[in-house]
Amino acid sequence: MDNNGITPRLSLAGITKAYPGVLANDDIHLNILSGEIHALLGENGAGKSTLVKIIYGVLKADSGTISWNGKPLEIASPQAARKLGIGMIFQHFSLFEAMTVTENIALGMPGRQNMAELAKKIVDVSQKYGLPLQPDRHVHTLSVGEKQRIEIVRCLLQDPKLLIMDEPTSVLTPQEAETMFKTLRRLAEEGVSILYISHKLDEIKALCHKATILRGGRYIAECDPTKETAKSLAEMMIGTNLTAPRHMDNSDRGPVRLKAHNLSLESTDQFGVNLNLLNFEVRTGEIFGIAGVAGNGQVELLQALSGEKTLENTDELLLDGNPIGHLGPVARRKRKIAFVPEDRLGHGSVPDMSLVDNAFLSAYRTKNLLSNGLINSGKTRDFAEDIVAKFDVRTAGVDHTAGSLSGGNLQKFIVGREMMQEPELIIIAHPTWGVDAGAASAIHQAIIDLAANGAAVLVVSQDLDELFAISNRIAVIAEGRLSASRDINEISIEEIGLLMGGTNSIDSADNQGGAAHA
Amino acid sequence: MLRIEKRPEPAKSMVYLTPVLALFLTVASSTILFSVLGVSPIEALDNFFVEPVKDAYGVSELLVKATPLILCAIGLSVGFRANVWNIGAEGQLTMGAIFGGGVFIYLYDVDSVFLLPLMIVMGAVGGALWGAIPAFFKTKFNANEILTSLMLVYVALLLLSLLVHGPWRDPDGFNFPESRTFSQSATMPILWEGTRLHFGWILALLAALGAWLMLAKTLVGFQVKVIGAAPLAGSYAGFSQKKIIWFSLLLAGGLAGIAGVSEVSGPIGQILPSISPGYGFTAIIVAFLGRLHPVGIILAGILMALTYLGGETAQINLGLPIAVTGVFQGMVLFFLLACDVLVNYRFRFKSYGKAVS
């Protein structure tokens, strides 16, 4: 149990967990000292989620021991874990959409709560750690980024001794991430241990004291990430040499495919953001990136582009010069537009339906999966299997439900489904959110290849590294307005951060609320 | 302290086992009920489940009673899958009987092979019309269809009563609140000589087959399932939620309407102030007991029909009140829902991590 004479706060030894047919964890060792920020690195299916669920008491290990401050014990349930002082921020949020921020947080806490006091505490904690939140807003009106802030604040309110964070920065701006790193470093100085799961290797190098690397359910190594390069970390994680996505030459940009001309949309949601006179063009063969902090009109823009919300004035959106603003999703798909929405569970896919059915969901028209008005199940199955094969989706079979896939694998499936319909324009929201480095680089390469083959690509993302890695031009959305687009070579990450503007400060939530009502 | 939490992986096989388990629990608790009522439980259960189907006629009666249950439940199950909670099948059934039966009232002297088909079509139209009202209010004003469809049941029942007591009363009927007896060409053909088993049974089987085909193989069936399971994914795919609300309410109404017309032109043979012992409500139990699946619904429909027959037998032979039937049906639904909760959730005693020595 000893680690150079110091008793670790949490120590795992020989943890093994088998699922039918898969050994998810095979003899894993992990030691986290107090005040240590410890990275857990691994690809999709490496066993990170399983291990974390065991630590958090959601799953029970088949064998192996868990020690807390040197004392072996059993963590029977998440409540037991919380009682010990383990807090967890999940990648998929567990929030009640119809309730307010305060009510959601109260639900996660033991005993009765004084709501007014709790709301005040929420504001205090969220300001202290730079995580703006309005306690009385309903969760369904919040963006992914804002929902994550609730989860973080919920954990911090309970004074955790060990904080588990599953890819927390994927929805934050660089400035916000930097603020959070400061928070985490401060927490670590106060003696809190942090288990940090991320695929952003630079981040891990900058933040973490130690890293444990898993691959294929096995423990590979423990190392000091500050002494490794991003490349060497990635190689330990994947086991092969990484190839960076090949960046496309800017010169082969073709004619304008999609043009938004003074695109405006009034949000039907009282806390939504109105889109205000957006102008942009996406040309064939280029990747156009839209950056911005969550909750600045991305949700509304994506709805307007996908046809889930149609425009009053059809001329505000033109495809190859023809107005399409009045068309619904099916009609737009018929014109060879494909979409990857922000939320892959429940929006991009039906969690309880099989991959076969989910392949049918958006592709039945373009792939002719209906014959004589009936679903051609053989052809649909072939299509689903094609996606799984071409996009390396790791699943036991296409009859399994979409909800049973890990986040990264489901994302590969959805991206694959949309790309294999051979779109001439593809609109992708957060293509690699919560996806590990291996899958992310595969998705990036697929996007780049698609553009190289003449498709126009629009990527909405909050991950600036990602936008810089793949896009040719970039614009920033803030409070429902879009900045002028800039060539990728002419703009730096810092400049974009500034364009995101006043929304990075702590009081931004108030500004957003004000803008929505204006 | 006891608390309930979601099971991480509910057992798939239990989904099909729970109806059987629910039935078993119903039988077990009804023995207590019978003992309290002063009847030997064995005799009572024998009267409920064995006596009614001892002969061929009993079996045919079972199918006669199952017919309207299956027709209504098939329609309801499609709506339930799409999260459209239509509980007004009883009213839609009544409107079907009014529209379908009304055709005969006004064309009573017509002797044509087209009379019955016209009545069936009008029955479906009447039921669908009654289903259209909640659909309109739901899609236009977001009015809760549970309330609107339920309230319309009582409107339909009163309308039926008004018609039978007033304009549709048999002119040669000594002022009894009954319509003319249906003529041969307005009556459902008998399938089995010497019994009351009629063409409606075939319609029920066709409805089940059609619903199965629709759900498994057609785009609209796929839309029903997607919108029920993940409405946002439905709108992402371009499926219209309003269209599905209209579709499922019209379909359920139409099928319930056919059930209504097949009752008045089948076993009843005329329009009476009361034409259904709550088939439309029992169909809700049938739909859930059949796991919203057409094949399951046929089986569940037959089972629930048996409780109607058994209730009558027990009333005649043992003097048990007819309310026992309702109690029986209620218990089945109660235990089914309870079992479903236990399949998806588990009880846990609150305990925190303890050090193991």
Boltz contact constraints between the chains, C-beta under 6 A:
constraints:
  - contact:
      token1: [A, 71]
      token2: [B, 355]
      max_distance: 6.0
  - contact:
      token1: [A, 73]
      token2: [B, 353]
      max_distance: 6.0
  - contact:
      token1: [A, 73]
      token2: [B, 355]
      max_distance: 6.0
  - contact:
      token1: [A, 73]
      token2: [B, 356]
      max_distance: 6.0
  - contact:
      token1: [A, 74]
      token2: [B, 356]
      max_distance: 6.0
  - contact:
      token1: [A, 75]
      token2: [B, 353]
      max_distance: 6.0
  - contact:
      token1: [A, 80]
      token2: [B, 352]
      max_distance: 6.0
  - contact:
      token1: [A, 80]
      token2: [B, 353]
      max_distance: 6.0
  - contact:
      token1: [A, 83]
      token2: [B, 352]
      max_distance: 6.0
  - contact:
      token1: [A, 84]
      token2: [B, 353]
      max_distance: 6.0
  - contact:
      token1: [A, 308]
      token2: [B, 235]
      max_distance: 6.0
  - contact:
      token1: [A, 328]
      token2: [B, 238]
      max_distance: 6.0
  - contact:
      token1: [A, 329]
      token2: [B, 238]
      max_distance: 6.0
  - contact:
      token1: [A, 330]
      token2: [B, 238]
      max_distance: 6.0
  - contact:
      token1: [A, 341]
      token2: [B, 236]
      max_distance: 6.0
  - contact:
      token1: [A, 346]
      token2: [B, 230]
      max_distance: 6.0
  - contact:
      token1: [A, 346]
      token2: [B, 232]
      max_distance: 6.0
  - contact:
      token1: [A, 347]
      token2: [B, 232]
      max_distance: 6.0
  - contact:
      token1: [A, 347]
      token2: [B, 233]
      max_distance: 6.0
  - contact:
      token1: [A, 347]
      token2: [B, 236]
      max_distance: 6.0
  - contact:
      token1: [A, 350]
      token2: [B, 226]
      max_distance: 6.0
  - contact:
      token1: [A, 350]
      token2: [B, 229]
      max_distance: 6.0
  - contact:
      token1: [A, 350]
      token2: [B, 230]
      max_distance: 6.0
  - contact:
      token1: [A, 350]
      token2: [B, 233]
      max_distance: 6.0
  - contact:
      token1: [A, 352]
      token2: [B, 229]
      max_distance: 6.0
  - contact:
      token1: [A, 361]
      token2: [B, 237]
      max_distance: 6.0
  - contact:
      token1: [A, 362]
      token2: [B, 237]
      max_distance: 6.0
  - contact:
      token1: [A, 374]
      token2: [B, 217]
      max_distance: 6.0
  - contact:
      token1: [A, 375]
      token2: [B, 217]
      max_distance: 6.0
